[in-house]
Amino acid sequence: MLDDTLLDDPERLSDADVEGLLRAVATAGAQVRATAETAAEVDLAGRLEGGRPRSLVLLRRPGAGDSAASLLHALIAPESPVPVVLADLVPGWVGALDVVVAHTDDPQDADLASSLERAARFGATVVLSAPPDGPVASAVAGRAVLLPPRVTVPPGLTWATALTAGLLTADALGTPVGDVDALADLLDAEAGRCHPGQESFANPAKSLALRMADRVPLLWGLDETAVAVARHAAHALAAYAAVVADVSGYRRAMARPALRRAAVAGSGERDIFADPDDPSTQGPALRVLLVSVRTGPVADTARHQAGEILTSADLLAPAEEISADEAGRAAVSALRLEIAALYLGLAAGTIGGTGHAAPVTV
C-alpha cells in the first residue's frame, strides 16, 4: 500500500531510507568528477593514443553497467567513425585493433573476468571501471586501464561512473559526445531539484513517483537515446519499487495495436464514478511516460505527433528545462527517473524501514 504522505515528511522519509539510498543517488555528480580525476591520473587519453581503433566494444553487465552501456551506445554510435558494438561479453573476433569498455560493481563476476582476460591476451585495449580487488581486476592487472571508483555507493547506483568512463574513452578516441565537467554540474543541480526536502509539487522526481503509483508505466522513448534512458528507468523501478514497466521506442510501441488502444484510452486518470464490475473498466491502469532527449525539427515533430495521439501522457523532455548537450540531457533524465523509483519504493515499502506509517486496525 502506497503511503504518499511519507514523501512530504522529510523526517519519516529519512527514517525510512535506512540504507541511505537517496544520499547515495545524489552523488552522481561527484561520481563524474571522481572518475574524471582518476582518468587524468592514469593518463587515460595518453594510453588510448595510437590511431583510430577498428571497433569500440561496450559491454553490458548486470546492474549499472547494463543501462550505462546502452546509453553510451546511443550517444556514441551515431557520431563514431568506427563500429560501436554492444555486447554482453567480449566477442570472439576482438583483437589488438579494438577497444573494450566495461563496468561492473561485482568484483567476482567470473564471466566478465574470463572475457576480459581473453581480450587483453589478444592485445585489445581494455578500459575497466570496477573495484580494484577481485577476479575481474586481477584478470587484466597491468594490461588494462583500470578506473576504480572513489565514491562509495551501494551496487547499482554507479551508472554515472560507468557513463563517465565511456564518455572519456570516446573523447580520447576522437569522438567527443559529452562535456564531462558540465555533466557533473547538471547532475548536482538535478539532485538539488529532487532533494528529499523539496515538497512533491516542486520536486520533479516525487511528482513522477506519484504519477506512476499504482499504475503500469509505459516508458516510451521518442528517440534512441531516450529509449536507453527508459531502459535505465525500468531497471530502477524493478530494483527499488518492484514495478514492472514496458520499455519501447514510440513507433514500435504504437505498432502493438492492443496496447496502443489501451494506452490511448486508459492512460489518463481513473474515473472515480466507474463501475468496478464493468469488464470495460477492468485491467491494470496505465501511465504513459514519453521520454525525449534529442532536439531539432525531427524531435519536435515526434513530440507533437505523440502528444496529439496520447493526450494524457506525461512528457520528460529535459531540453525544455535545461541547456545541455545530448549526454547531459540523457543523464539528467536518467537521474530523475532513478530518484523517482527510489521515492516510489520508499512510499510503497518495497525498500526502506521505519519511516512507514503503522497499519490501521479496525
VMD Tcl script that draws the C-alpha trace (Angstrom):
set ca {
  {0.00 0.00 0.00}
  {1.45 3.33 -1.07}
  {1.98 5.84 1.73}
  {2.18 9.05 -0.26}
  {2.25 11.18 2.91}
  {5.77 9.89 3.56}
  {7.14 11.77 0.59}
  {6.35 15.16 2.11}
  {7.57 14.29 5.58}
  {11.38 14.64 5.42}
  {11.90 13.16 8.88}
  {9.92 10.00 8.17}
  {11.46 9.81 4.71}
  {14.93 9.91 6.23}
  {13.97 7.24 8.78}
  {12.58 5.02 6.04}
  {15.70 5.32 3.90}
  {17.71 3.09 6.21}
  {20.30 2.29 3.52}
  {20.91 5.92 2.65}
  {19.92 5.37 -0.98}
  {18.71 8.93 -1.53}
  {22.02 10.30 -0.28}
  {23.88 7.83 -2.46}
  {21.97 8.61 -5.64}
  {22.66 12.32 -5.11}
  {26.39 11.62 -5.56}
  {26.04 11.20 -9.33}
  {27.83 14.49 -9.98}
  {30.57 13.57 -7.53}
  {30.99 10.23 -9.30}
  {31.51 12.05 -12.59}
  {34.21 14.30 -11.12}
  {35.95 11.45 -9.30}
  {36.05 9.30 -12.42}
  {37.44 12.18 -14.48}
  {40.15 12.75 -11.84}
  {41.09 9.07 -11.86}
  {41.22 9.04 -15.66}
  {43.56 12.03 -15.64}
  {45.84 10.43 -13.04}
  {46.22 7.19 -15.02}
  {46.55 9.17 -18.29}
  {43.60 7.52 -20.00}
  {43.85 9.86 -23.00}
  {47.57 9.19 -23.44}
  {47.17 5.44 -23.17}
  {44.49 5.43 -25.86}
  {46.60 7.37 -28.34}
  {47.61 5.28 -31.29}
  {45.22 5.98 -34.09}
  {41.67 5.04 -34.87}
  {40.65 1.62 -33.48}
  {38.92 -0.99 -35.60}
  {35.93 -1.00 -33.23}
  {34.72 0.15 -29.84}
  {33.06 -2.62 -27.81}
  {30.76 -1.66 -24.93}
  {29.99 -4.47 -22.50}
  {26.63 -4.76 -20.77}
  {26.97 -6.36 -17.38}
  {24.20 -6.84 -14.79}
  {23.32 -3.71 -12.83}
  {24.51 -0.22 -13.61}
  {26.82 -1.44 -16.37}
  {23.88 -2.61 -18.46}
  {21.93 0.64 -18.77}
  {25.11 2.73 -18.92}
  {26.44 0.72 -21.87}
  {23.11 1.05 -23.71}
  {23.12 4.80 -23.14}
  {26.74 5.11 -24.27}
  {25.92 3.17 -27.43}
  {23.04 5.52 -28.23}
  {25.26 8.56 -27.69}
  {28.46 7.39 -29.39}
  {27.35 5.18 -32.29}
  {25.77 7.94 -34.44}
  {28.94 10.06 -34.18}
  {31.63 7.40 -34.32}
  {33.69 6.80 -37.47}
  {34.22 3.18 -36.35}
  {31.67 0.49 -35.45}
  {30.37 0.66 -31.87}
  {29.36 -2.80 -30.68}
  {27.10 -3.53 -27.72}
  {27.62 -6.99 -26.24}
  {27.22 -8.96 -23.02}
  {30.74 -10.38 -23.28}
  {33.77 -9.69 -25.46}
  {33.13 -11.03 -28.99}
  {35.44 -13.77 -30.22}
  {36.83 -11.61 -33.03}
  {38.24 -8.89 -30.73}
  {41.98 -8.31 -31.15}
  {44.79 -5.78 -30.94}
  {42.99 -3.14 -33.01}
  {39.91 -2.97 -30.78}
  {38.98 -1.06 -27.62}
  {36.78 -2.67 -24.97}
  {34.96 -0.68 -22.28}
  {33.39 -2.43 -19.29}
  {31.90 -1.51 -15.93}
  {30.88 -3.74 -13.05}
  {30.01 -3.40 -9.38}
  {30.68 -7.12 -8.90}
  {34.40 -7.84 -8.49}
  {33.59 -11.56 -8.52}
  {31.95 -11.60 -11.98}
  {33.68 -14.71 -13.31}
  {32.23 -14.47 -16.81}
  {33.43 -10.90 -17.20}
  {36.86 -11.74 -15.76}
  {37.34 -14.59 -18.23}
  {36.11 -12.48 -21.15}
  {38.35 -9.50 -20.36}
  {41.36 -11.74 -19.77}
  {40.99 -13.16 -23.26}
  {40.57 -9.68 -24.76}
  {43.75 -8.46 -23.04}
  {45.64 -11.62 -24.03}
  {44.85 -10.93 -27.69}
  {46.08 -7.36 -27.38}
  {42.81 -5.41 -27.15}
  {42.86 -2.16 -25.21}
  {40.61 -2.60 -22.16}
  {39.14 0.27 -20.14}
  {37.59 -1.09 -16.95}
  {35.73 0.76 -14.20}
  {35.44 -1.72 -11.35}
  {36.56 -2.35 -7.76}
  {40.36 -2.76 -7.65}
  {40.24 -6.09 -5.83}
  {38.82 -9.39 -7.01}
  {38.95 -11.66 -10.05}
  {37.74 -9.04 -12.54}
  {40.52 -6.53 -11.85}
  {43.08 -9.31 -11.40}
  {42.23 -10.79 -14.79}
  {43.60 -7.72 -16.57}
  {46.08 -6.45 -13.99}
  {48.80 -4.45 -15.73}
  {47.13 -4.93 -19.10}
  {44.14 -2.59 -18.81}
  {43.29 0.98 -17.91}
  {41.62 0.47 -14.52}
  {39.37 3.23 -13.15}
  {38.45 2.14 -9.62}
  {35.52 4.03 -8.08}
  {36.35 6.68 -5.49}
  {32.81 7.48 -4.39}
  {31.38 4.64 -2.33}
  {27.71 3.92 -3.07}
  {25.57 0.75 -2.96}
  {25.86 -1.53 -6.01}
  {23.55 -0.44 -8.80}
  {23.92 3.29 -8.16}
  {27.19 3.65 -10.09}
  {25.82 4.33 -13.57}
  {27.29 7.87 -13.52}
  {30.75 6.35 -13.01}
  {30.19 3.92 -15.89}
  {28.82 6.66 -18.15}
  {31.77 8.95 -17.46}
  {34.34 6.23 -18.15}
  {32.72 5.60 -21.52}
  {32.44 9.29 -22.41}
  {36.09 9.88 -21.56}
  {37.11 6.87 -23.65}
  {35.13 8.14 -26.64}
  {36.70 11.57 -26.22}
  {40.21 10.09 -26.13}
  {39.44 8.15 -29.32}
  {38.41 11.31 -31.15}
  {34.62 11.07 -30.77}
  {33.65 13.61 -28.10}
  {29.94 13.29 -27.30}
  {29.67 14.91 -23.88}
  {31.16 17.64 -21.71}
  {32.09 15.79 -18.53}
  {32.65 18.93 -16.44}
  {29.25 20.31 -17.41}
  {27.70 16.88 -16.82}
  {28.80 16.88 -13.18}
  {27.23 20.30 -12.60}
  {23.99 19.25 -14.30}
  {23.66 16.16 -12.11}
  {24.36 18.20 -8.98}
  {21.62 20.62 -9.98}
  {19.15 17.80 -10.66}
  {19.92 16.20 -7.30}
  {19.12 19.57 -5.72}
  {15.78 19.82 -7.53}
  {14.90 16.29 -6.41}
  {16.15 16.72 -2.81}
  {14.02 14.94 -0.18}
  {13.30 18.29 1.49}
  {11.55 19.60 -1.63}
  {7.78 19.15 -1.48}
  {6.10 16.98 -4.10}
  {4.65 19.84 -6.13}
  {8.15 21.32 -6.57}
  {10.13 18.08 -6.74}
  {10.06 16.54 -10.25}
  {11.13 13.08 -9.02}
  {8.45 12.95 -6.31}
  {5.86 14.14 -8.83}
  {6.87 11.38 -11.22}
  {6.71 8.80 -8.43}
  {3.16 9.83 -7.54}
  {2.13 9.81 -11.20}
  {3.40 6.26 -11.64}
  {1.99 4.95 -8.35}
  {-0.49 2.08 -8.69}
  {-0.05 2.06 -12.45}
  {1.84 0.12 -15.08}
  {4.37 2.55 -16.55}
  {4.73 2.56 -20.31}
  {8.16 4.13 -20.83}
  {8.28 5.01 -24.50}
  {11.27 6.81 -25.98}
  {10.87 9.24 -28.86}
  {14.49 8.70 -29.95}
  {17.15 6.05 -29.45}
  {18.87 7.88 -26.62}
  {15.53 8.28 -24.88}
  {14.87 4.54 -25.22}
  {18.17 3.86 -23.45}
  {17.11 6.24 -20.66}
  {13.79 4.40 -20.44}
  {15.62 1.08 -20.04}
  {17.54 2.56 -17.14}
  {14.28 3.73 -15.57}
  {12.68 0.30 -15.98}
  {15.64 -1.30 -14.22}
  {15.41 1.18 -11.35}
  {11.65 0.69 -11.00}
  {12.09 -3.07 -10.80}
  {15.07 -2.84 -8.45}
  {13.62 -0.40 -5.93}
  {9.84 -0.31 -6.36}
  {9.09 -3.87 -7.59}
  {7.33 -2.27 -10.55}
  {7.41 -3.89 -13.98}
  {7.43 -1.36 -16.81}
  {7.12 -1.63 -20.57}
  {10.03 -0.10 -22.49}
  {9.93 0.61 -26.19}
  {10.60 3.12 -28.90}
  {7.45 5.11 -29.60}
  {6.91 3.80 -33.11}
  {7.46 0.20 -32.07}
  {5.08 0.70 -29.17}
  {2.38 2.07 -31.44}
  {2.78 -0.94 -33.73}
  {1.24 -3.13 -30.99}
  {-2.48 -2.49 -31.57}
  {-3.94 -3.82 -28.32}
  {-1.50 -1.97 -26.07}
  {-1.78 1.14 -28.23}
  {-5.57 1.18 -27.82}
  {-5.26 0.64 -24.09}
  {-2.68 3.41 -23.81}
  {-4.80 5.87 -25.78}
  {-7.95 5.00 -23.86}
  {-6.63 4.39 -20.40}
  {-3.54 6.49 -19.76}
  {-5.48 9.26 -18.07}
  {-6.88 9.44 -14.57}
  {-9.20 6.75 -13.24}
  {-12.90 7.59 -13.33}
  {-13.97 7.58 -9.69}
  {-17.58 7.01 -10.79}
  {-16.76 3.97 -12.95}
  {-18.45 0.66 -12.13}
  {-15.66 -1.66 -10.83}
  {-17.65 -4.68 -12.09}
  {-17.84 -3.34 -15.64}
  {-15.48 -5.51 -17.77}
  {-14.52 -2.48 -19.84}
  {-13.03 -0.80 -16.77}
  {-11.09 -3.79 -15.52}
  {-7.39 -4.41 -16.07}
  {-4.32 -2.55 -14.91}
  {-4.27 1.22 -15.08}
  {-1.57 2.54 -17.38}
  {0.69 5.56 -17.22}
  {2.37 6.57 -20.47}
  {5.63 8.42 -20.00}
  {7.14 9.75 -23.20}
  {10.87 10.40 -22.97}
  {12.55 12.76 -25.42}
  {16.27 13.56 -25.30}
  {17.32 14.71 -28.76}
  {16.49 18.15 -30.13}
  {15.81 19.62 -33.54}
  {12.96 19.61 -36.07}
  {12.65 15.81 -36.20}
  {12.46 15.57 -32.40}
  {9.95 18.43 -32.24}
  {7.73 16.74 -34.81}
  {7.88 13.43 -32.96}
  {6.86 15.08 -29.68}
  {4.00 16.92 -31.38}
  {2.65 13.81 -33.11}
  {2.89 11.69 -29.96}
  {1.18 14.38 -27.89}
  {-1.75 14.54 -30.31}
  {-2.35 10.79 -30.03}
  {-1.53 10.29 -26.35}
  {-3.08 13.45 -24.98}
  {-2.81 12.44 -21.31}
  {0.75 11.11 -21.48}
  {3.48 12.61 -19.33}
  {6.45 14.04 -21.21}
  {10.01 14.08 -19.91}
  {11.92 16.40 -22.24}
  {14.88 17.97 -20.40}
  {15.63 20.29 -23.32}
  {12.56 22.28 -22.23}
  {14.10 22.82 -18.78}
  {17.88 22.95 -19.14}
  {20.56 23.91 -21.61}
  {22.85 20.92 -22.13}
  {24.32 18.61 -24.73}
  {22.67 15.29 -25.51}
  {24.71 13.39 -22.93}
  {23.77 15.92 -20.26}
  {20.08 15.78 -21.13}
  {20.11 11.99 -21.08}
  {21.94 11.83 -17.75}
  {19.56 14.31 -16.10}
  {16.58 12.27 -17.31}
  {18.14 9.04 -16.06}
  {18.87 10.53 -12.65}
  {15.36 11.96 -12.25}
  {13.76 8.65 -13.13}
  {16.08 6.74 -10.81}
  {15.28 9.04 -7.89}
  {11.57 8.71 -8.72}
  {11.93 4.93 -8.48}
  {13.55 5.29 -5.06}
  {10.78 7.57 -3.83}
  {8.17 5.16 -5.13}
  {9.89 2.23 -3.44}
  {10.14 4.08 -0.11}
  {6.49 5.15 -0.23}
  {5.34 1.65 -1.16}
  {7.57 -0.07 1.38}
  {9.43 -2.24 -1.13}
  {12.64 -0.70 0.21}
  {13.31 1.14 3.45}
  {12.27 0.63 7.01}
  {10.93 2.51 9.99}
  {9.51 5.57 8.25}
  {6.30 3.83 7.17}
  {3.06 4.57 8.92}
  {1.72 1.85 11.16}
  {-1.18 -0.12 9.68}
  {-4.63 0.98 10.76}
  {-6.59 -1.68 12.64}
  {-10.36 -1.71 12.77}
}
mol new
graphics top color blue
foreach p $ca { graphics top sphere $p radius 0.5 }
foreach p [lrange $ca 0 end-1] q [lrange $ca 1 end] { graphics top cylinder $p $q radius 0.2 }
display resetview
